[in-house]
Amino acid sequence: MDKPQIILHADVSLNYTVFDTRWIPVSTKFVSLGTHPKGDGAFQIYEISGGKVQLVTDVTKPRGFKCGTFGSSPMHQRHLATGDFEGNLQLWDMESLDSPLFNVRGHTQIINAIDAVGGLGIGAGAPEIVTGSKDGAVKVWDSRQKDLPVATMEPEAGQDKRDCWAVAFGNAFTNENRCVCAGYDNGDIKLFDLRNMSIRWESNLKNGVCSVEFDRKDIKMNKLVATTLESKFHVFDMRHYHPKKGFSALIKKAHKSTVWLARHLPQNRDIFMTTGGAGSLCLWNYEYPPKRCDGDGPVKFGVMGEAHLLQNTIVANQPISGFDWNTDKLGLAVCSSFDQTLRVIIVTRLNTL
């Protein structure tokens, strides 16, 4: 009992397929996004009150939702950016869901992944949103600039267009520095430097990349976790780049199924949760090595530490497609699963790590 425990606090059954769920900043409310059997979009807001989960808003939109993020807007605005099944990027005011504040046909096919930085006090620079799509393109948007992306990363004419499954912002510690990491269905992982508009690093993880996330967006790159098919996730040391070996990596097996997501604890960047295709949750703690780099002269390569499994449990019988930690309450989280259920999770004893 001295280890953290993963406790199911409450669950909510839904009548639609849910793909993503996000806490509304500085509140006890969370958003559920998905698609109804007819293909239209499900957009619901729930609130935890008196220990129970209550539905407070339920609206239907023309197109099913795949993903969402609050990362591009200040906390007092709480604007949610969403990507849908027809490639539309939209920005919503939680107080008025009648029509989006920002609406653009960002991609020709479904938007699989979305991330944002510059808002919520996370990251310097402009409030930007990045989207990754089945059409093979990764695009960066500024909601103050209508219709056109501020950057587009896509294959040149004649090259294969791989399905982009995952995107994440990182390295946003000044107004000038910012990068985007993208993962693809063929195992490719690419790091785009937005300052120089170039590919800073690329590799192949041999399995489709389901999610990517930096341990923090608003610091110099420190660690990156990428999860894949075939029960694996990779932890990269992003502080030291070797011209021949690239970034050092730790590879772990988990879940005995696809590792759908990795989500770092907001209050401790070395703690993260992974979600599995069999409905399992695994809580990990990354332990740094005695020294983080090795080598002589200016050319050094990173030395990896170890990821220790703190706790694991099965909460669903289908893949867990969405997971979000609460930034205000340590250990409080919400997750969504393909069994059409939302679950509020409490993880104990995180303050002892």
C-alpha positions in Angstrom: 0.0 0.0 0.0 3.0 2.3 0.0 2.8 2.4 -3.8 0.4 4.8 -5.7 -3.1 3.2 -6.2 -5.3 3.8 -9.3 -8.9 4.1 -8.1 -12.0 4.3 -10.3 -14.0 7.1 -8.8 -16.9 7.3 -11.2 -18.0 6.2 -14.6 -20.5 7.5 -17.2 -22.1 5.4 -19.9 -22.5 7.1 -23.3 -24.6 6.4 -26.4 -21.8 7.4 -28.8 -18.2 6.5 -29.6 -16.0 8.8 -27.5 -12.5 9.6 -28.8 -11.1 12.3 -26.5 -11.8 14.0 -23.2 -10.3 17.1 -21.7 -10.5 19.0 -18.3 -11.7 22.5 -18.7 -8.9 24.6 -17.1 -9.4 25.8 -13.5 -12.7 24.0 -13.0 -14.3 20.7 -12.0 -15.7 20.2 -15.5 -14.5 18.1 -18.4 -15.4 17.8 -22.1 -16.2 14.6 -24.0 -15.8 14.5 -27.8 -16.9 11.8 -30.1 -19.3 10.7 -32.9 -22.8 9.4 -32.9 -23.7 6.3 -35.0 -25.1 8.5 -37.8 -21.7 10.3 -38.0 -22.6 13.6 -36.4 -20.5 15.1 -33.6 -21.1 14.5 -29.9 -20.0 17.4 -27.7 -20.7 17.1 -23.9 -19.6 18.9 -20.8 -19.7 17.1 -17.4 -19.2 18.5 -13.9 -18.1 16.7 -10.7 -20.3 17.9 -7.9 -20.8 16.2 -4.6 -18.6 13.3 -5.7 -20.9 12.6 -8.6 -20.6 13.3 -12.3 -23.4 15.3 -13.8 -24.1 16.2 -17.4 -24.4 20.0 -17.8 -24.2 20.5 -21.6 -25.1 18.2 -24.5 -24.9 19.5 -28.1 -24.7 17.8 -31.5 -22.6 19.1 -34.3 -22.7 18.2 -38.0 -19.4 16.2 -38.0 -17.9 13.7 -35.6 -15.0 14.9 -33.4 -11.7 13.1 -33.2 -9.5 15.2 -30.8 -9.4 18.5 -28.8 -7.1 20.7 -26.8 -7.3 23.8 -24.6 -3.6 24.7 -25.0 -3.9 27.7 -27.3 -6.1 30.0 -25.2 -5.5 31.9 -21.9 -7.1 30.3 -18.8 -9.9 32.9 -18.5 -11.0 32.2 -22.1 -11.0 28.4 -22.0 -11.4 28.0 -25.8 -11.3 24.4 -27.0 -9.7 23.6 -30.3 -11.1 20.5 -32.0 -10.4 18.4 -35.1 -13.1 16.5 -36.8 -13.6 13.6 -39.3 -13.8 15.9 -42.3 -10.6 17.8 -41.6 -12.1 20.8 -40.0 -10.3 22.8 -37.3 -12.6 24.7 -35.0 -12.2 26.8 -31.8 -15.1 26.8 -29.3 -16.1 29.1 -26.5 -17.3 26.9 -23.6 -19.9 29.5 -22.6 -21.5 29.6 -26.1 -21.4 26.5 -28.3 -23.8 27.7 -31.0 -21.1 28.4 -33.6 -17.3 28.2 -33.5 -15.1 31.3 -33.0 -12.7 30.0 -35.6 -13.5 27.5 -38.4 -11.3 26.3 -41.2 -11.1 23.3 -43.5 -7.6 22.5 -42.4 -7.1 19.1 -44.1 -8.7 17.1 -46.9 -9.2 14.1 -44.5 -9.7 13.3 -40.8 -7.7 15.2 -38.3 -6.2 12.4 -36.1 -4.3 14.5 -33.6 -4.1 18.0 -32.2 -2.0 20.0 -29.8 -1.6 23.6 -28.8 0.8 25.9 -27.0 1.1 29.6 -26.0 -2.1 29.6 -24.0 -2.8 28.5 -20.4 0.5 30.1 -19.4 2.3 27.2 -21.0 5.0 28.1 -23.5 6.2 31.5 -24.9 5.3 32.9 -28.2 2.0 33.1 -30.2 -1.0 30.9 -29.4 -0.6 28.2 -31.9 -2.4 24.9 -32.8 -0.8 22.0 -34.6 -2.9 19.3 -36.4 -1.9 16.0 -38.0 -4.1 14.3 -40.6 -4.6 11.2 -42.6 -3.8 13.3 -45.6 -0.1 13.2 -44.5 0.2 16.9 -43.6 1.1 18.5 -40.3 0.0 22.1 -40.1 0.5 24.9 -37.5 -2.3 27.4 -37.1 -2.6 30.8 -35.3 -6.3 31.4 -34.5 -5.7 35.2 -35.1 -4.8 34.5 -38.7 -7.9 33.2 -40.6 -8.0 30.5 -43.2 -4.2 29.9 -43.8 -1.8 27.9 -41.6 1.4 29.6 -40.5 3.4 26.5 -41.4 2.8 23.3 -43.4 4.9 20.2 -43.2 3.9 17.6 -45.9 5.6 15.3 -48.4 6.7 16.7 -51.7 4.9 15.9 -54.9 5.5 12.2 -55.8 6.4 11.1 -52.3 4.2 8.7 -50.2 1.8 10.4 -47.9 1.8 8.6 -44.6 -1.1 8.8 -42.2 -0.1 11.2 -39.3 -1.3 9.7 -36.0 0.3 12.0 -33.4 1.6 15.6 -33.0 3.0 17.5 -30.0 4.6 20.9 -29.4 7.8 21.3 -27.4 10.9 23.5 -26.8 8.6 26.6 -26.5 10.8 28.3 -23.9 11.3 31.6 -25.7 9.2 33.6 -28.3 11.5 32.3 -31.1 12.1 28.7 -30.2 9.4 26.1 -30.9 9.3 22.7 -32.4 6.7 20.1 -33.4 7.1 16.3 -33.2 4.9 14.1 -35.4 4.4 10.4 -35.5 3.2 8.4 -38.5 1.5 5.0 -39.2 4.7 3.5 -40.7 6.7 4.2 -37.6 8.3 7.4 -38.8 8.9 10.1 -36.2 10.0 13.6 -37.2 11.0 16.7 -35.2 10.3 19.9 -37.1 12.1 23.1 -36.0 9.6 25.9 -36.5 12.3 28.6 -36.0 14.4 27.4 -39.0 11.5 25.6 -40.8 13.6 22.4 -41.2 13.5 18.8 -40.0 15.8 18.7 -37.0 15.7 14.9 -36.5 13.9 11.9 -37.9 13.9 8.2 -37.1 11.7 5.1 -37.5 10.4 3.2 -34.5 9.4 0.1 -36.6 5.8 0.3 -35.5 3.0 2.8 -36.0 3.4 5.8 -33.7 0.1 6.3 -31.7 1.1 9.3 -29.6 4.0 11.6 -28.8 4.4 14.0 -25.9 7.2 16.0 -24.4 7.4 16.0 -20.6 6.9 19.8 -20.7 6.2 22.1 -23.6 7.6 25.3 -22.1 11.2 24.3 -21.3 14.2 23.3 -23.4 13.5 19.9 -24.7 14.1 17.3 -21.9 12.3 14.1 -22.6 9.9 12.8 -25.3 7.7 9.7 -24.9 6.4 8.0 -28.1 4.0 5.1 -27.9 3.5 2.5 -30.7 1.7 -0.6 -31.8 3.1 -3.9 -30.6 3.1 -3.0 -26.9 6.1 -0.6 -26.9 6.9 2.9 -25.9 10.1 4.9 -26.3 11.6 7.5 -24.0 14.0 9.8 -25.7 16.6 12.0 -24.0 16.2 15.3 -26.0 18.9 17.2 -24.3 21.9 15.7 -26.1 21.9 15.1 -29.9 24.7 13.0 -31.4 25.3 13.7 -35.1 25.5 9.9 -35.9 23.5 8.3 -33.2 20.8 10.9 -32.8 18.9 11.0 -29.5 19.4 8.2 -27.0 16.3 6.2 -26.3 14.9 3.7 -23.8 12.4 1.1 -25.1 9.9 -0.6 -22.8 7.1 -3.1 -23.4 3.8 -2.6 -21.7 0.1 -3.5 -21.8 0.5 -6.6 -24.0 -1.4 -4.5 -26.7 -1.1 -1.3 -28.5 0.0 1.6 -26.3 -2.4 4.3 -27.3 -1.3 7.3 -25.2 1.3 8.7 -22.9 0.3 11.6 -20.6 2.8 13.3 -18.2 1.6 14.4 -14.8 1.4 18.2 -14.8 2.8 18.5 -11.2 5.8 16.1 -11.9 7.3 15.7 -15.3 9.0 12.4 -14.5 5.6 10.7 -13.8 3.5 9.6 -16.8 0.5 7.3 -17.5 0.3 5.1 -20.6 -3.0 3.6 -21.8 -3.5 0.3 -23.5 -5.5 -1.4 -26.2 -6.9 -3.9 -23.7 -8.3 -1.2 -21.4 -5.3 -1.0 -19.0 -3.5 1.9 -17.4 0.2 1.8 -16.4 1.8 4.5 -14.2 5.5 5.1 -14.7 8.3 6.9 -13.0 11.4 7.9 -15.0 14.6 7.8 -13.0 17.6 9.8 -14.3 21.0 8.2 -14.6 23.9 9.5 -12.4 25.1 11.5 -15.4 23.1 12.4 -18.4 25.7 12.5 -21.2 28.9 10.8 -22.1 31.7 11.3 -24.7 34.7 13.6 -25.2 34.7 17.1 -26.5 31.7 18.9 -28.0 30.2 15.7 -29.4 28.3 13.9 -26.6 25.5 11.4 -26.5 22.8 11.0 -23.9 22.8 8.4 -21.3 19.4 6.9 -20.6 17.9 6.3 -17.2 15.1 3.7 -16.4 11.3 3.8 -16.4 9.9 2.0 -13.4 6.3 0.7 -13.3 4.6 2.1 -10.2 1.2 0.6 -10.7 -1.1 -0.9 -13.3 -4.8 -1.8 -13.5 -7.5 -2.7 -16.0 -10.4 -0.3 -16.0 -12.1 -1.1 -19.4 -12.5 -3.9 -21.9 -11.7 -1.8 -24.9 -8.9 0.6 -25.9 -8.5 3.8 -23.8 -8.5 6.5 -26.5 -8.4 9.6 -24.3 -6.7 10.5 -21.0 -6.2 13.9 -19.3 -4.7 14.8 -15.9 -6.3 17.7 -13.9 -3.8 20.5 -13.5 -5.3 21.7 -10.2 -5.9 18.5 -8.3 -2.9 16.2 -8.0 -3.8 12.6 -9.1 -7.3 13.5 -10.5 -7.8 12.3 -14.2 -10.4 11.4 -16.7 -10.2 8.8 -19.5 -12.4 7.7 -22.3 -12.7 4.2 -23.8 -14.2 2.6 -26.9 -16.6 0.8 -24.6 -18.5 4.1 -24.7 -17.7 5.0 -21.2 -16.0 8.0 -19.4 -14.2 7.2 -16.2 -12.9 9.6 -13.5 -9.7 8.2 -12.0 -7.9 9.1 -8.8 -4.2 8.1 -8.4 -3.1 8.3 -4.7 0.3 9.0 -3.1 1.7 10.9 -6.0 2.9 13.5 -3.5 5.4 11.0 -2.1 7.3 10.6 -5.4 
